[in-house]
Amino acid sequence: MGVKELKELICDIGQRIYRNGFVAANDGNITVKLNEREFLTTPTGVSKGYLRPDMIVKVNEKGEVLEGNWKPSSEVKVHLKVYEQRDDVGAVVHAHPPYATTFAVAHIPLDAYILPESVYALGAVPIVPYAQPSTQELADGLVPYLQDYDAFLLENHGTVTVGSDLVKAYYKTETLEYNAKITYLTRLLGKCNELPSEEIDKLISSFRSSNPNGRHPGYKKFD
């Protein structure tokens, strides 16, 4: 996919995030890796629902602008840290989906394995300790979790999901939010039945069979 098409796709995903209520106002940001030294990022101060391709900025691995007339997202440090640590990641989505963010504010990881789709595509979702948004501290705080997980809850902030391409990274945000919603509702009912461990093992084995060159996100219980 060329740069023009990628910019259009970023705008499309931005509109989906906005329409789904995963962000408010100018919240959230999206990046795509072009190569080891070039990345596309959404601009700061623009609603994801109103993005245009000409607003998308190209930056280098230091976050310096290479092309574009807009200022890049202030959260680009987090995205660049992901790319630095994970060669397999081609896109990163940061959003504030309400159910998942509720767990982030409550400091509760999502490690109840209740839906086959979430086990297969998402795995466990850890809590990343709080750091002020847009800081290097926040970016560095992801490092201990990056090798084992593809989705992250940022304490009192929101979510980050990663994927080999932008569509996969975005779908993980959708799966994360849906799983968080069902987890929340089952807790209101007072009963949450997890899948048996042997079924979880089968789902992970199925993933690995279908993705021989891929990696399955972490599966564990958090203290």
C-alpha positions in Angstrom: 0.0 0.0 0.0 1.4 3.4 -1.0 1.7 6.5 1.2 -1.4 8.1 -0.3 -3.5 5.0 0.4 -2.1 4.7 3.9 -3.0 8.3 4.7 -6.6 7.7 3.5 -6.7 4.6 5.6 -5.6 6.5 8.7 -8.4 8.9 8.1 -10.9 6.1 7.7 -9.8 4.4 10.9 -9.9 7.8 12.7 -13.5 8.2 11.7 -14.3 4.7 12.9 -12.7 5.4 16.3 -14.6 8.7 16.6 -18.0 7.3 15.5 -17.7 4.3 17.8 -17.2 6.6 20.8 -13.6 5.4 21.4 -12.4 9.0 21.6 -13.8 12.4 22.5 -12.9 15.8 21.0 -9.2 15.6 19.9 -8.3 12.5 21.9 -6.4 9.6 20.5 -3.7 9.1 17.9 -2.7 6.7 15.1 0.7 5.9 13.5 1.8 3.6 10.7 5.4 2.5 10.1 6.7 3.1 6.5 10.2 1.8 7.1 12.8 1.8 9.9 13.2 5.6 9.7 9.8 6.9 8.5 6.4 6.9 10.1 3.0 8.5 9.4 1.2 10.1 12.4 -2.0 11.9 13.0 -1.6 15.6 13.9 -2.1 17.1 17.3 -5.3 19.1 18.1 -7.5 17.6 15.4 -10.5 15.3 16.0 -10.0 11.8 14.7 -13.5 12.2 13.1 -12.4 15.1 10.9 -9.0 14.0 9.6 -8.0 14.7 6.0 -5.1 13.0 4.2 -3.3 16.3 3.9 -3.2 16.6 7.7 -1.2 13.3 8.2 2.4 14.0 9.1 5.5 12.0 8.2 8.2 11.9 11.0 11.5 10.1 11.5 12.4 7.8 14.4 13.1 10.8 16.6 9.7 12.3 16.0 11.1 15.1 13.8 8.8 16.2 11.0 9.9 15.1 7.5 6.8 16.1 5.6 3.6 17.9 6.4 2.3 21.3 7.5 0.8 20.1 10.8 2.3 19.4 14.2 2.6 15.7 14.9 0.7 14.1 17.8 2.2 14.8 21.2 1.9 11.1 22.0 4.2 10.0 19.1 6.9 9.2 21.6 4.8 6.2 22.8 4.4 4.9 19.3 8.0 5.3 18.4 9.0 3.4 21.5 6.8 0.5 20.4 8.4 0.4 16.9 11.8 0.6 18.5 11.1 -2.5 20.7 8.9 -4.5 18.3 10.1 -5.2 14.7 6.8 -7.0 14.0 4.6 -4.0 14.6 3.5 -1.9 11.6 0.8 0.3 13.3 -0.2 1.6 16.7 -3.6 2.9 17.8 -4.1 4.9 21.0 -7.7 5.6 22.1 -10.0 6.1 25.2 -12.7 3.5 24.7 -15.0 3.9 27.7 -15.3 0.3 29.1 -11.6 -0.5 28.7 -10.7 2.9 30.1 -13.0 2.2 33.1 -10.7 -0.8 33.8 -7.7 1.4 33.3 -9.0 3.9 35.8 -9.8 1.2 38.3 -6.3 -0.3 37.7 -7.9 -3.7 36.9 -6.2 -5.8 34.2 -8.3 -7.7 31.7 -7.2 -11.3 32.4 -10.5 -13.1 32.5 -10.7 -15.5 29.6 -14.4 -15.4 28.8 -14.7 -15.0 25.0 -13.0 -17.3 22.5 -12.4 -14.3 20.1 -10.5 -12.4 22.8 -8.4 -15.4 23.8 -7.6 -16.0 20.1 -6.9 -12.5 19.0 -6.0 -10.5 22.1 -4.8 -12.5 25.1 -4.3 -10.9 28.5 -4.3 -7.1 28.7 -1.9 -5.7 31.4 -2.1 -2.4 33.3 0.7 0.0 32.5 1.6 2.2 35.6 0.5 5.8 35.3 2.7 8.5 33.7 1.8 11.9 32.4 0.5 11.7 28.8 2.8 12.8 26.0 6.0 12.1 28.1 9.0 9.9 27.6 8.2 8.4 31.0 4.9 7.0 29.6 6.7 5.6 26.5 9.3 4.0 28.7 6.6 2.6 31.0 5.4 0.3 28.2 8.7 -1.4 27.7 8.4 -4.2 30.3 5.1 -5.3 28.7 5.8 -4.9 25.0 7.4 -8.2 24.2 4.5 -10.2 25.7 1.3 -8.3 24.8 -0.5 -6.6 22.0 -2.9 -4.5 24.0 -2.4 -2.3 27.0 -4.4 -0.4 29.6 -2.7 2.9 30.6 -3.6 3.7 34.2 -6.1 6.6 34.4 -5.6 7.3 30.7 -6.8 4.9 27.9 -5.6 2.1 25.7 -2.8 1.2 23.2 -3.1 -1.6 20.7 -0.5 -2.8 18.1 -0.6 -4.9 15.0 1.3 -5.8 11.9 -0.8 -3.4 10.0 -3.3 -0.6 10.8 -6.5 -2.6 10.3 -5.2 -5.3 12.7 -4.2 -2.8 15.3 -7.6 -1.1 15.1 -9.5 -4.4 15.3 -7.6 -5.1 18.5 -9.0 -1.9 19.9 -12.5 -3.1 19.0 -11.9 -6.5 20.5 -10.4 -5.0 23.6 -13.4 -2.7 24.2 -16.0 -5.4 23.5 -14.2 -7.8 25.9 -14.1 -5.0 28.6 -17.8 -4.4 28.1 -18.8 -8.0 28.5 -16.4 -8.4 31.5 -18.0 -5.3 33.1 -21.5 -6.6 32.5 -20.8 -10.0 33.9 -19.5 -8.5 37.0 -22.7 -6.6 37.4 -24.5 -9.9 37.2 -22.2 -11.3 39.9 -21.1 -14.3 37.8 -18.4 -14.6 35.2 -17.7 -18.1 33.8 -14.2 -18.4 32.3 -13.3 -20.8 29.5 -11.7 -24.1 30.7 -7.9 -24.1 30.4 -8.0 -26.9 27.9 -10.2 -24.7 25.6 -7.8 -21.8 26.0 -4.9 -24.0 25.0 -6.8 -25.2 21.9 -7.6 -21.6 20.8 -3.9 -20.6 21.2 -2.8 -23.7 19.3 -5.3 -22.8 16.5 -3.9 -19.3 16.3 -0.4 -20.6 16.0 -1.4 -23.1 13.3 -3.0 -20.3 11.3 -0.2 -17.8 12.0 3.0 -19.9 11.7 5.2 -16.7 11.5 3.1 -14.8 14.1 3.2 -14.5 17.8 0.4 -15.0 20.2 -0.1 -12.3 22.8 0.5 -13.2 26.4 -1.8 -15.4 28.4 -1.5 -15.1 32.2 -3.2 -14.0 35.3 -2.0 -10.8 37.0 -1.6 -10.4 40.7 
